[in-house]
Amino acid sequence: MPSTFVAGVGKYLPQQVVTNNDLIKYIDTTDSWIQERTGIQERRFAHRTEETTTTMGVAAAQQAIERAGTTAQDIDFIIFATLSPDYYFPGCGVLLQRAMQMREIGALDIRNKCSGFLYALSVADQFIKSGMYKNILVVGSEKHSFGLDFTTRGRNISVIFGDGAGAVVLQATDEPGTGILSTHLHSDGNSAELLAMYNPGTHANHWADKNYAHFDQAEIGQMFMSHQMIDEAQNYPYMDGQSVFKKAVVKFPEVIMEALNKNGLTPADIHLLIPHQANLRISQFVQQKLQLADSQVYNNIQHYGNTTAASVPIALCEAWEKGMIEKGNLVCLAAFGSGFTWGSALIRW
Ligand code: UT7
């Protein structure tokens, strides 16, 4: 059975740097609050009209494909992870396929938010191991700056998120002990509403106080998105930050240890842990819990904020560009977020 190795990595960060002090113009917050609670100093925002989640994904993909020494025409399958797609449907996978003039290959969209890239990586790994595909493009991309509440009302969320994209090209190898050693995926839907964007959606909770048995179909059609929802700011994400934090600091170490145990390894064997960049305090907590040295953990949330599905591939790419990952190194990826969903992957580079 072949295994899956990372043949190329790429990233794209929009040019516009937005500092914490820039946000003070719109939001009652301070640079010290943001830095103390999250570690974030600045983030990037995409160009309002000329950049989308797909265009950023394409830029990251082009770099990953080039570094893999392959071409867009050679890609067998696309997996695109995002929570901020260009359209409600179709997904960004087909938009990327069109933009890159790829063959009529399959394109899968993944909606697992912060752990989207881990889920995408795991799916790709199974396709390659089974022999179904040999050359898979996995992209994580987000344009958060278009869908957040940039008023004081939304400050616990809006100060955290940033835009950007990361990508990897995965290929098959017969070299024993190389590539993705294992992936581990989990979910707990009991907490789905603790970090969520409820609208637009088909749940109709907004209308729960109304007896809509008497509504005609045209009125029901309007339940999907109404003026009232917009007026009441119900089209923005909601997060119970403390509950998410408490769960994250338990599940991150747990799923990393699951991967290590599965492969007969220990935290000391990790050359580089790349955790999803949700909050620097969470990464530091995980580092402490697993007794990892500073050199074993890569963080860049200080400069990009939380880029959700893009954060792990951006960090992976940046660490690789800095020469921090070499052949034979053990790299651990881990993520936790909305759903809740979480996951990990161990890669022998
Ligand atoms: O990637 C997806 C997964 N997400 C996460 O992993 C996020 C996990 N959670 C967190 O990172 C933290 O909970 C936050 C950074 C989001 C918030 O930090 P916190 O220490 O949990 O703050 P809090 O929500 O408990 O709010 C504390 C205070 C509140 O004021 P009062 O009620 O104590 O007067 C908030 O209103 O801080 C206030 N606050 C702010 N103040 C200044 C909330 N946001 C801000 C802000 N600036 N941006």
Residues whose N, C-alpha, C, O or C-beta is under 5 A from the ligand:
A	BS01	UT7	D28 T29 T30 W33 R37 T38 C114 R155 N156 V159 G241 Q242 V244 F245 A248 A278 N279 N306 F336 G337
